[in-house]
Amino acid sequence: MSSWGKGNVFVNGFNIGRYFNAGPTKTMYIPAPLLTSGSNEIVVFELFAAASELRFSDVPILG
């Protein structure tokens, strides 16, 4: 998320949270019950400059 500016993330219509490149958010947690088998919709509402890619990880970035 370091290349993201400022905005919100929604997964399947649920607001996962806000982010801002000034910190402290480096990881967003998505509870398993929000995900469905098959397709899931991810909406990133970026206020400044949209990143060209999303990267997913199964371990959090806490530092």
C-alpha positions as CSV (number, residue, x, y, z in Angstrom):
1,M,0.0,0.0,0.0
2,S,3.0,2.3,0.0
3,S,2.3,3.4,-3.5
4,W,-1.3,4.3,-2.7
5,G,-2.3,7.8,-1.8
6,K,-5.5,8.2,0.2
7,G,-8.9,6.5,0.0
8,N,-11.2,3.6,0.9
9,V,-11.3,-0.1,0.1
10,F,-14.6,-2.1,-0.3
11,V,-14.9,-5.9,-0.8
12,N,-18.2,-7.3,-1.9
13,G,-19.9,-4.0,-0.8
14,F,-18.4,-3.9,2.7
15,N,-16.1,-1.1,3.7
16,I,-12.8,-2.7,4.7
17,G,-11.3,0.6,5.8
18,R,-9.4,3.8,4.9
19,Y,-5.8,4.2,4.0
20,F,-3.4,7.1,3.7
21,N,0.2,6.9,2.6
22,A,1.4,8.9,5.6
23,G,0.6,5.8,7.6
24,P,0.2,3.9,9.7
25,T,-1.8,1.5,7.5
26,K,0.4,-0.9,5.5
27,T,-2.0,-3.9,5.6
28,M,-5.8,-4.3,5.3
29,Y,-7.5,-7.3,6.8
30,I,-10.4,-8.9,5.0
31,P,-12.4,-11.3,7.2
32,A,-13.0,-14.7,5.6
33,P,-16.8,-14.5,5.8
34,L,-16.8,-11.5,3.5
35,L,-15.3,-13.6,0.7
36,T,-17.3,-15.8,-1.5
37,S,-16.2,-18.8,-3.5
38,G,-15.7,-17.8,-7.1
39,S,-15.7,-14.1,-7.9
40,N,-15.2,-11.3,-5.3
41,E,-15.5,-7.6,-6.1
42,I,-12.8,-5.2,-4.8
43,V,-13.4,-1.5,-5.2
44,V,-10.5,0.9,-4.4
45,F,-11.6,4.5,-4.1
46,E,-8.3,6.4,-4.6
47,L,-8.5,10.2,-4.1
48,F,-5.0,11.1,-5.4
49,A,-3.2,8.8,-7.8
50,A,-4.3,5.3,-8.6
51,A,-1.7,2.6,-8.4
52,S,-1.4,0.4,-11.5
53,E,-1.5,-2.9,-9.6
54,L,-2.8,-4.6,-6.4
55,R,-0.7,-7.1,-4.6
56,F,-2.1,-9.7,-2.3
57,S,-0.3,-11.5,0.6
58,D,-1.3,-14.1,3.1
59,V,1.0,-12.5,5.8
60,P,0.5,-8.9,7.2
61,I,3.1,-6.1,6.8
62,L,3.3,-4.7,10.3
63,G,6.6,-2.8,10.2
